[in-house]
């Protein structure tokens, strides 16, 4: 659901949807680090106060009587309680706890104390969170009732004051970060609005164009990141414009090419309707049938050429020998009618090729049809297939008079045909268009027997 929404959203919304969660996460991490720093700073400050209280107690400890006595520094404790804004506890005892003064059962350190090294830790005392400072030093003499020669001094205070200090500090930091986040979000929106203004202007100009306006888009004033997109659109517009020009020319040429045979058909039909002689009428009907066949073939060739120009090759693997045999079977009736010996020269092993089988079949049919139709009566036409490490080849070899120089000089162009030909001039154009789609070449070479010619379709392996 979210992915569909984000794909339909504008660039401004997309960037905000990506940036704001990241910025919010950074803000949360920053607040967490700020809180940790605040707690560490508060502990450091309050621990110094605890250490001062411990040292003041240590100076007032007396063991001269053989027992343990402490003269409390009341002024110091009053000041300490005032600054701590919470309860303060103390305990002075031997390390074995047999002799002690002050608040009993203050939580012991989590790890053994080291002589002369103060230790600070958090604990709970009668359900109240406290911060405890502990210090151990040796006694000058053993006390009555205890054989331990180590003295432990503990001072604890409630953590309410430092928690309050930390909360105030973190809340201020959170308010500051939220304001900063809002300012950054507003700045991003304003910056995006300004940055996208040229694109919005380009969109308005493009919408105002007419349907036939294929001029390139103006890239002036656009951000550098958008120019590759505009360049790609301009290239597509240029290709589309060329295609439109070619299609218009093709339609004009096609209408001209079809208008002539249709006019001939109409004239022949009128002649048949007026002719009283049965033999003459039969001859006219045969001529009419032949002309209609030529017109149908020209129309089919036009459709094939249009589909070849518009469609991308559908690549597949197929056997070249099978393709050549299918073409030979399709053209066999025409070859018999012309008395042409039509054959297939294929390899003993199957030749697997890669390409658009349908397109290549149309190309081979048109080349072979030209060889049969315009070659010598009682001639020979051979379909030859071959393959090597570079590519594949389909060849049509005949023993006819060769190709007209006019056609050779304009090989592959549409509506180009030899003098006296009744064809449409599209057969080689279709073959040329098909082989171009396969990144190949259309070649016309003399046949090996020095008579006739060889028309070859070659395309590379991919």
C-alpha positions as CSV (number, residue, x, y, z in Angstrom):
1,X,0.0,0.0,0.0
2,X,2.7,2.5,1.0
3,X,4.9,1.5,-2.0
4,X,2.0,2.2,-4.4
5,X,1.3,5.5,-2.7
6,X,4.9,6.6,-2.8
7,X,5.2,5.7,-6.5
8,X,2.3,8.0,-7.3
9,X,3.4,10.8,-5.1
10,X,5.2,13.9,-6.3
11,X,9.0,14.4,-5.9
12,X,8.4,16.8,-3.1
13,X,6.3,14.3,-1.1
14,X,8.7,11.5,-1.9
15,X,11.7,13.4,-0.6
16,X,9.9,14.5,2.5
17,X,8.7,10.9,3.1
18,X,12.3,9.7,2.9
19,X,14.0,12.6,4.7
20,X,11.7,13.2,7.6
21,X,11.8,9.7,9.1
22,X,15.6,9.7,8.7
23,X,15.8,13.1,10.4
24,X,13.4,11.9,13.1
25,X,15.5,8.9,13.7
26,X,18.6,11.1,13.9
27,X,16.8,13.3,16.4
28,X,15.8,10.3,18.6
29,X,19.4,9.1,18.6
30,X,20.7,12.6,19.4
31,X,18.2,12.9,22.3
32,X,19.3,9.5,23.6
33,X,23.0,10.5,23.5
34,X,22.1,13.9,25.0
35,X,20.3,12.1,27.9
36,X,23.3,9.8,28.4
37,X,25.7,12.8,28.4
38,X,23.4,14.7,30.8
39,X,23.3,11.7,33.2
40,X,27.0,11.3,33.0
41,X,27.6,15.0,33.6
42,X,25.1,15.1,36.5
43,X,26.7,12.0,38.1
44,X,30.2,13.6,37.8
45,X,29.0,16.8,39.4
46,X,27.1,15.2,42.2
47,X,29.8,12.6,42.8
48,X,32.2,15.4,43.6
49,X,29.7,16.6,46.2
50,X,29.5,13.0,47.6
51,X,33.3,12.8,47.7
52,X,33.5,16.1,49.5
53,X,31.0,14.9,52.2
54,X,33.0,11.6,52.5
55,X,36.3,13.6,53.1
56,X,34.6,15.8,55.6
57,X,33.3,12.8,57.6
58,X,36.7,11.2,57.4
59,X,38.3,14.2,58.9
60,X,35.9,14.0,61.8
61,X,36.3,10.3,62.6
62,X,38.0,9.5,65.9
63,X,39.3,6.2,67.3
64,X,41.3,7.5,70.2
65,X,39.1,6.0,72.8
66,X,39.3,2.5,71.3
67,X,35.9,2.9,69.9
68,X,34.4,4.7,66.9
69,X,33.1,8.3,67.1
70,X,32.2,10.9,64.5
71,X,31.7,14.6,64.9
72,X,29.2,15.4,62.2
73,X,29.9,18.5,60.0
74,X,26.4,19.8,60.3
75,X,27.0,22.9,58.3
76,X,28.4,20.8,55.4
77,X,25.4,18.4,55.6
78,X,22.9,21.3,55.7
79,X,24.5,22.8,52.6
80,X,24.7,19.4,51.0
81,X,21.0,18.7,51.6
82,X,20.1,22.1,50.3
83,X,21.9,21.6,47.0
84,X,20.8,17.9,46.7
85,X,17.1,18.8,47.3
86,X,16.6,15.2,48.6
87,X,17.4,12.9,51.5
88,X,21.1,12.4,52.5
89,X,22.3,9.3,54.4
90,X,25.7,8.4,55.8
91,X,27.4,5.3,57.4
92,X,30.8,4.9,59.0
93,X,31.7,1.4,59.9
94,X,34.5,-1.2,60.0
95,X,34.8,-3.3,56.9
96,X,33.3,-6.3,58.8
97,X,30.3,-4.1,59.9
98,X,30.8,-5.1,63.6
99,X,31.1,-1.4,64.5
100,X,29.1,1.2,62.6
101,X,27.6,4.6,63.0
102,X,24.9,6.3,60.9
103,X,22.2,4.8,58.6
104,X,22.4,1.0,58.9
105,X,22.0,-1.3,55.9
106,X,23.1,1.2,53.3
107,X,23.6,-0.9,50.1
108,X,27.1,-2.3,49.8
109,X,29.2,-1.7,46.7
110,X,28.6,-4.1,43.8
111,X,32.3,-5.0,43.8
112,X,34.9,-5.1,46.7
113,X,36.3,-1.7,47.6
114,X,40.0,-0.9,47.1
115,X,41.9,1.0,49.8
116,X,42.1,4.7,49.1
117,X,40.0,4.6,46.0
118,X,36.5,6.1,46.1
119,X,33.7,4.2,44.4
120,X,30.3,5.5,43.2
121,X,27.2,3.4,42.3
122,X,23.4,3.5,42.0
123,X,21.3,1.5,44.5
124,X,17.9,1.4,46.2
125,X,17.5,2.2,49.9
126,X,14.0,1.6,51.4
127,X,12.4,1.9,48.0
128,X,14.2,5.1,47.1
129,X,16.7,5.4,44.3
130,X,20.0,6.7,45.7
131,X,23.5,7.5,44.5
132,X,26.1,6.1,46.9
133,X,29.7,7.1,47.4
134,X,32.0,4.7,49.3
135,X,35.6,5.0,50.6
136,X,37.8,2.6,52.5
137,X,41.0,3.4,54.4
138,X,43.1,1.7,57.0
139,X,42.6,2.4,60.7
140,X,45.5,3.6,62.9
141,X,44.5,1.0,65.5
142,X,42.0,-1.8,65.9
143,X,38.7,-1.0,67.6
144,X,37.1,-2.7,70.5
145,X,34.7,-5.4,69.3
146,X,36.3,-5.7,65.8
147,X,39.5,-7.1,64.6
148,X,39.2,-5.5,61.2
149,X,41.7,-2.7,60.5
150,X,39.8,-1.1,57.6
151,X,37.3,1.8,57.9
152,X,34.4,2.2,55.4
153,X,32.7,5.6,54.9
154,X,29.5,5.7,52.8
155,X,27.4,8.8,51.9
156,X,24.2,8.4,49.9
157,X,21.8,10.9,48.5
158,X,18.4,10.6,46.7
159,X,18.6,10.8,42.9
160,X,15.5,12.8,42.6
161,X,17.4,16.1,42.2
162,X,19.7,14.8,39.4
163,X,16.8,13.1,37.7
164,X,14.9,16.4,37.7
165,X,18.0,18.1,36.4
166,X,18.4,15.5,33.6
167,X,14.7,15.7,32.7
168,X,14.8,19.5,32.3
169,X,18.0,19.3,30.3
170,X,16.6,16.6,28.0
171,X,13.3,18.4,27.5
172,X,15.0,21.5,26.5
173,X,17.2,19.6,24.0
174,X,14.1,17.8,22.7
175,X,12.3,21.1,22.1
176,X,15.4,22.5,20.4
177,X,15.7,19.4,18.1
178,X,12.0,19.5,17.3
179,X,12.2,23.1,16.3
180,X,15.3,22.4,14.3
181,X,13.5,19.4,12.6
182,X,10.5,21.7,11.7
183,X,12.8,24.4,10.3
184,X,14.7,21.8,8.2
185,X,11.5,20.3,6.9
186,X,10.2,23.8,6.0
187,X,13.5,24.6,4.3
188,X,13.4,21.4,2.3
189,X,9.9,22.2,1.1
190,X,10.9,25.7,0.1
191,X,14.1,24.5,-1.5
192,X,12.3,21.8,-3.5
193,X,9.6,24.3,-4.6
194,X,12.3,26.6,-6.0
195,X,14.4,23.8,-7.5
196,X,11.3,22.2,-9.2
197,X,10.1,25.4,-10.6
198,X,11.9,25.0,-14.0
199,X,10.5,21.5,-14.3
200,X,7.0,22.8,-13.6
201,X,7.5,25.5,-16.2
202,X,8.7,22.9,-18.7
203,X,5.6,20.7,-18.0
204,X,3.3,23.7,-18.6
205,X,5.1,24.5,-21.9
206,X,4.9,20.8,-23.0
207,X,1.2,20.6,-22.2
208,X,0.5,23.7,-24.3
209,X,2.0,22.1,-27.4
210,X,-0.1,20.9,-30.3
211,X,-0.4,17.2,-31.1
212,X,1.9,17.6,-34.2
213,X,4.6,19.7,-32.4
214,X,7.6,17.4,-32.2
215,X,10.2,20.1,-31.7
216,X,13.0,19.4,-29.1
217,X,12.4,20.6,-25.5
218,X,14.4,23.5,-24.3
219,X,16.9,22.5,-21.6
220,X,18.0,26.0,-20.7
221,X,17.6,26.8,-17.0
222,X,17.0,23.2,-16.0
223,X,19.0,21.6,-13.2
224,X,22.0,19.5,-14.4
225,X,20.4,16.3,-13.0
226,X,17.3,16.8,-15.2
227,X,19.1,17.5,-18.5
228,X,19.9,13.8,-19.3
229,X,16.2,13.1,-19.1
230,X,15.4,16.1,-21.3
231,X,18.1,14.9,-23.8
232,X,16.6,11.4,-23.8
233,X,13.1,12.8,-24.5
234,X,14.5,15.0,-27.3
235,X,16.2,12.0,-28.9
236,X,12.9,10.1,-28.7
237,X,11.1,13.1,-30.2
238,X,13.6,13.2,-33.0
239,X,13.1,9.4,-33.7
240,X,9.4,9.9,-33.6
241,X,9.6,12.8,-36.0
242,X,11.7,10.8,-38.4
243,X,9.2,7.9,-38.1
244,X,6.3,10.2,-38.7
245,X,8.0,11.6,-41.8
246,X,8.8,8.1,-43.0
247,X,5.2,6.9,-42.4
248,X,3.8,9.8,-44.2
249,X,6.1,9.2,-47.2
250,X,5.3,5.5,-47.0
251,X,1.5,6.2,-47.0
252,X,1.9,8.5,-50.0
253,X,4.0,6.0,-51.9
254,X,1.7,3.1,-50.9
255,X,-1.4,5.0,-52.1
256,X,0.3,5.8,-55.4
257,X,1.4,2.2,-55.8
258,X,-2.0,0.8,-55.0
259,X,-3.9,3.4,-57.1
260,X,-2.3,2.2,-60.3
261,X,-3.2,-1.5,-60.1
262,X,-6.7,-0.7,-58.8
263,X,-7.1,1.6,-61.9
264,X,-5.9,-1.2,-64.1
265,X,-8.3,-3.7,-62.4
266,X,-11.2,-1.3,-63.0
267,X,-10.3,-0.9,-66.6
268,X,-9.9,-4.7,-67.1
269,X,-13.3,-5.3,-65.4
270,X,-15.0,-2.7,-67.6
271,X,-13.5,-4.4,-70.7
272,X,-14.7,-7.8,-69.6
273,X,-18.2,-6.5,-69.1
274,X,-18.2,-5.0,-72.6
275,X,-16.5,-7.8,-74.5
276,X,-19.0,-10.1,-76.3
277,X,-16.4,-12.6,-77.5
278,X,-16.1,-15.6,-75.0
279,X,-12.4,-16.2,-75.9
280,X,-11.4,-12.6,-75.4
281,X,-13.5,-12.4,-72.3
282,X,-11.7,-15.5,-70.9
283,X,-8.3,-14.0,-71.7
284,X,-9.3,-10.7,-70.0
285,X,-10.5,-12.6,-66.9
286,X,-7.2,-14.4,-66.7
287,X,-5.3,-11.1,-66.9
288,X,-7.7,-9.7,-64.3
289,X,-7.0,-12.6,-62.0
290,X,-3.2,-12.2,-62.4
291,X,-3.4,-8.4,-61.8
292,X,-5.6,-9.0,-58.7
293,X,-3.0,-11.5,-57.4
294,X,-0.3,-9.0,-57.9
295,X,-2.4,-6.4,-56.0
296,X,-3.1,-8.7,-53.1
297,X,0.6,-9.6,-52.9
298,X,1.6,-5.9,-52.9
299,X,-1.0,-5.2,-50.2
300,X,0.4,-8.1,-48.1
301,X,3.9,-6.8,-48.6
302,X,2.9,-3.3,-47.5
303,X,1.4,-4.8,-44.3
304,X,4.5,-6.9,-43.7
305,X,6.8,-3.9,-44.1
306,X,4.6,-1.8,-41.7
307,X,4.7,-4.6,-39.1
308,X,8.4,-5.0,-39.5
309,X,9.0,-1.3,-39.0
310,X,6.8,-1.2,-35.9
311,X,7.6,-4.4,-34.1
312,X,10.7,-5.5,-32.2
313,X,12.1,-9.0,-33.1
314,X,10.8,-11.9,-31.0
315,X,14.0,-13.8,-30.5
316,X,13.8,-17.6,-30.4
317,X,15.9,-20.6,-31.4
318,X,15.0,-22.5,-34.6
319,X,16.4,-24.8,-37.2
320,X,17.5,-23.1,-40.4
321,X,16.9,-26.2,-42.5
322,X,13.3,-26.4,-41.4
323,X,12.8,-22.7,-42.2
324,X,14.2,-23.2,-45.8
325,X,12.0,-26.3,-46.4
326,X,8.9,-24.5,-45.3
327,X,9.6,-21.6,-47.7
328,X,10.3,-24.0,-50.5
329,X,7.0,-25.8,-50.0
330,X,5.1,-22.5,-49.9
331,X,6.6,-21.4,-53.2
332,X,6.5,-24.8,-54.9
333,X,3.2,-24.0,-56.8
334,X,4.7,-20.8,-58.3
335,X,8.0,-22.6,-59.2
336,X,6.0,-25.4,-61.0
337,X,4.0,-22.8,-62.9
338,X,7.2,-21.2,-64.1
339,X,9.0,-24.5,-64.7
340,X,11.6,-23.6,-62.1
341,X,13.7,-26.2,-60.4
342,X,13.3,-25.1,-56.7
343,X,15.5,-26.9,-54.2
344,X,17.0,-26.7,-50.7
345,X,20.8,-27.2,-50.1
346,X,21.1,-27.8,-46.4
347,X,23.7,-29.3,-44.1
348,X,23.6,-32.9,-42.9
349,X,23.4,-31.7,-39.3
350,X,20.6,-29.4,-38.0
351,X,21.7,-25.7,-37.8
352,X,20.2,-24.0,-34.8
353,X,19.9,-20.3,-35.3
354,X,18.7,-17.4,-33.0
355,X,16.4,-14.7,-34.3
356,X,12.8,-13.8,-35.2
357,X,11.7,-16.8,-37.2
358,X,8.5,-15.2,-38.6
359,X,10.4,-12.1,-39.8
360,X,13.2,-14.1,-41.4
361,X,10.7,-16.4,-43.1
362,X,8.9,-13.4,-44.7
363,X,12.3,-12.0,-45.8
364,X,13.3,-15.4,-47.4
365,X,9.9,-15.8,-49.1
366,X,10.2,-12.4,-50.8
367,X,13.8,-13.0,-52.0
368,X,13.0,-16.4,-53.3
369,X,9.7,-15.2,-54.9
370,X,11.7,-12.5,-56.8
371,X,14.2,-15.1,-58.0
372,X,11.4,-17.4,-59.3
373,X,9.2,-14.7,-60.7
374,X,11.9,-12.6,-62.4
375,X,14.5,-15.3,-63.2
376,X,14.7,-17.5,-66.3
377,X,11.8,-19.8,-67.1
378,X,12.9,-23.4,-66.7
379,X,15.6,-22.0,-64.4
380,X,17.1,-23.2,-61.2
381,X,16.6,-21.6,-57.7
382,X,18.4,-23.0,-54.7
383,X,17.8,-22.1,-51.0
384,X,21.1,-22.5,-49.1
385,X,21.5,-22.3,-45.3
386,X,24.8,-21.9,-43.4
387,X,26.3,-21.0,-40.1
388,X,29.7,-20.3,-38.6
389,X,31.2,-19.0,-35.4
390,X,30.2,-15.4,-36.4
391,X,26.6,-15.7,-37.5
392,X,24.0,-17.3,-39.7
393,X,23.2,-17.1,-43.4
394,X,20.1,-17.7,-45.6
395,X,20.9,-17.5,-49.4
396,X,18.9,-17.6,-52.5
397,X,21.0,-18.6,-55.6
398,X,19.6,-18.6,-59.2
399,X,21.0,-19.0,-62.7
400,X,19.1,-16.0,-64.1
401,X,20.3,-12.9,-65.9
402,X,21.3,-11.2,-62.6
403,X,20.0,-8.2,-60.9
404,X,19.2,-4.9,-62.6
405,X,21.8,-2.2,-61.8
406,X,19.1,0.2,-60.9
407,X,18.0,-2.2,-58.1
408,X,21.6,-2.9,-57.1
409,X,22.4,0.8,-56.7
410,X,19.3,1.4,-54.5
411,X,19.3,-2.0,-52.7
412,X,16.8,-2.1,-49.9
413,X,14.9,1.0,-50.8
414,X,11.2,0.8,-51.1
415,X,9.3,0.7,-54.4
416,X,12.5,0.2,-56.4
417,X,12.1,-2.3,-59.2
418,X,13.7,-3.2,-62.5
419,X,12.4,-2.0,-65.8
420,X,9.4,-3.8,-67.1
421,X,8.7,-5.5,-63.7
422,X,5.1,-5.8,-62.6
423,X,6.1,-6.3,-59.0
424,X,5.6,-3.8,-56.2
425,X,9.3,-3.1,-55.5
426,X,8.9,-4.1,-51.8
427,X,10.4,-7.6,-51.7
428,X,14.1,-6.6,-51.1
429,X,12.9,-3.6,-49.0
430,X,11.2,-6.1,-46.6
431,X,14.3,-8.3,-46.5
432,X,16.5,-5.3,-45.8
433,X,14.2,-4.1,-43.0
434,X,14.1,-7.5,-41.4
435,X,17.9,-8.1,-41.5
436,X,18.5,-4.6,-40.1
437,X,16.4,-5.5,-37.1
438,X,18.8,-8.4,-36.6
439,X,21.8,-6.1,-36.9
440,X,22.8,-8.0,-40.1
441,X,23.4,-7.3,-43.7
442,X,21.7,-7.9,-47.1
443,X,24.3,-8.9,-49.7
444,X,24.0,-9.4,-53.5
445,X,26.9,-11.3,-55.0
446,X,27.5,-13.2,-58.3
447,X,26.8,-16.9,-58.2
448,X,29.7,-19.3,-58.0
449,X,28.9,-20.6,-61.5
450,X,29.3,-17.0,-62.9
451,X,25.7,-16.9,-64.1
452,X,22.9,-15.6,-62.0
453,X,23.3,-14.1,-58.6
454,X,23.3,-14.9,-54.9
455,X,21.2,-12.8,-52.5
456,X,22.2,-13.5,-48.9
457,X,20.7,-12.6,-45.5
458,X,23.4,-12.7,-42.8
459,X,23.0,-11.8,-39.1
460,X,25.4,-12.2,-36.2
461,X,25.2,-14.5,-33.2
462,X,24.0,-12.8,-30.0
